[in-house]
Amino acid sequence: MLDILPAINEYCVNHSSSFDKILSEIEKTTYQKTTSPHMLSGQLQGSLLSMISKMKSPEYILEIGTFTGYSAICLVQGLKSSGKLVTIDNNPETNYIADAFFKKHHQNGKIELMEGDAKKIIPTLNYVFDLVFIDADKESYMDYFDLVIDKCNNGALILADNVLWSGKIIDENKDKKTKLLDDFNKKIHADARVENIILPIRDGINLIRKI
Ligand SMILES: C[S@@+](CC[C@H](N)C(=O)[O-])C[C@H]1O[C@@H](n2cnc3c(N)ncnc32)[C@H](O)[C@@H]1O
């Protein structure tokens, strides 16, 4: 995560709209039952995802990296009533938790959780997406972008999480994962099919719009 003053973060949370009660439940369960609870989007980023989804009002949303379902519940807030959110994760243990929350939130009809390797599943999807959230293995971000760009409407938004990688992105000697994230940001910046802005929120979000 980026180094912002905890007091500033707290101020932002306290002065932003409150969120769905189920998200606190997901957060609590994630801390109790998983070994990497920090992977969850959290309140401020979750509220941003929810706000973007409400502004976009998408028909089809794709999420790559479900984990315990926190960000999916945020993203689904703006979904058109006729629409669907497809979320993919290859971890059956956390999928079990997410699925229980989707059912509890009465979203099981609107959210389709697909289990397996996202690189294999995405090519099989026959939807045109308006909103995509890339938040799985960082090494594959470029592949995910390449797999989804032609499955997106013009004007679609693609959000990629963790693109500043705790600030390591500006290190001179980058480790392998950081280098791949830097390559991803460079690739997006050079791609004439899209425009983008990197938001220094939480761990950095690359907000990309297909032109
Ligand atoms: C950072 S977590 C997602 C967090 C979630 N979006 C949220 O904000 O609550 C990343 C997830 O990607 C999943 N993942 C990693 N590699 C994957 C792959 N190749 N295919 C599908 N899922 C993958 C992991 O199992 C993990 O649950």
The ligand as a Gaussian input file, in Angstrom:
#p B3LYP/6-31G(d) Opt

LIG

0 1
 C       -5.905000      -9.188000      -4.690000
 S       -6.957000     -10.582000      -4.677000
 C       -8.476000      -9.912000      -5.279000
 C       -9.113000      -8.983000      -4.290000
 C      -10.541000      -8.605000      -4.615000
 N      -10.653000      -8.062000      -5.957000
 C      -11.013000      -7.554000      -3.627000
 O      -10.754000      -6.370000      -3.842000
 O      -11.590000      -7.941000      -2.594000
 C       -6.355000     -11.493000      -6.053000
 C       -7.128000     -12.777000      -6.349000
 O       -6.728000     -13.228000      -7.649000
 C       -6.782000     -14.635000      -7.662000
 N       -5.940000     -15.129000      -8.773000
 C       -4.591000     -15.112000      -8.864000
 N       -4.183000     -15.628000     -10.040000
 C       -5.318000     -15.976000     -10.718000
 C       -5.560000     -16.560000     -11.991000
 N       -4.553000     -16.888000     -12.824000
 N       -6.838000     -16.759000     -12.354000
 C       -7.864000     -16.434000     -11.550000
 N       -7.684000     -15.880000     -10.330000
 C       -6.428000     -15.658000      -9.910000
 C       -6.313000     -15.048000      -6.273000
 O       -6.788000     -16.340000      -5.952000
 C       -6.879000     -13.940000      -5.381000
 O       -8.097000     -14.332000      -4.773000

